[in-house]
Amino acid sequence: MQITSNFDGGNILVRDIADPGDAHLEIRRDNNSDFYQWFYFRASGVRDTPLALHIDNAGSSSYPPGWKDYRAVASYDRELWFRVPTDYDGKRLTIRHTPEHDSVWYAYFAPYSHERHQDLVAACQTSPRCRHELLGATLDGRDLDLLVIGEPAADKRVCWIVARQHPGETMAEWLMEGLLERLLDDEDPVARQLLARAVFYCVPNMNPDGAFRGNLRTNAAGANLNREWQEPTRERSPEVYYVRKRMEQTGVDFCLDVHGDEALPYNFIAGPDGVASVTRRVLDLQDEYERLLMRSSPDFQLEHGYDAVAPGAANMTMCTTFVADRFGCLSMTLEQPFKDTADSPHELVGWSPERCRKLGRANLDALYGVLDRLR
Ligand SMILES: [Zn+2]
């Protein structure tokens, strides 16, 4: 058996794989940082071989509760990512699988490659409703892409949707793909109404460097971008610096920051409840948005999520809280699971790219329901 990870998004350290039935691996830390949880590697020469792949350092990863009731994803064709038996003993994570083909890819969640990102941007910009803007360069010299959908006008609502500040949360960009596809469908009645009254600024991948490097949470400088919103700099967090600067030019009436959560097996929203300046009007809008989203997608729910933050106690370095305070608007973090949705599980794929895409589409229904009251 060979195990390799020298590709876009790859992450694994090979310790001892002499015995495929008792192979020892570790997850590599994000560069310049102690975070780790994302893994993505290829096993070759494994057809009909019963594998037991131990990730020995899982117990001291960034979010150990993330391994409880978790199943890794695998793919032979890199299109269909299916779940494989995985167990966790409190210290190490073990993937048990007997591949049907010579090589197989394993990952924490279905990967979203830089090539696919570029294909998405390219496909969107050919729509007459979409303009592409290059916001700037990342520290590794990658493009930070912004898609502007609809014609800006003074009376239109300004909606910002950003994804994947945390690069290992690939479900965020899968969701973005579905959302963009619907928004650009000129035969979709909700998209048409939204674009008649709003303009969208979408960043499908806030952290292309971390994504390519196979990081869980940080960019090339080791910065956690969702802790950089108060004082972003070009040296440490240019991704946030450029997006914030563009937000100042457009203003913001609605902001959705899309993430994934390691531990909770649910889709849920975290709002700006701890922000001192937040108004009852905004909190009511958030309630209504969540209710509408649940009605549009049974994969979304209201019961499980983060504990509410006491007024004034919010961490103001995050996108959601910073934007809520700076622009006084509805600003939310949407979290999706790495595991599956416990209340609507899917045995074969768990929470999957297609389910992410559909939740992205459903978000436009919810937004449509609150659009006129955003300002
Ligand atoms: Zn996140």
Residues whose N, C-alpha, C, O or C-beta is under 5 A from the ligand:
A	BS01	ZN	H166 E169 H259 G260
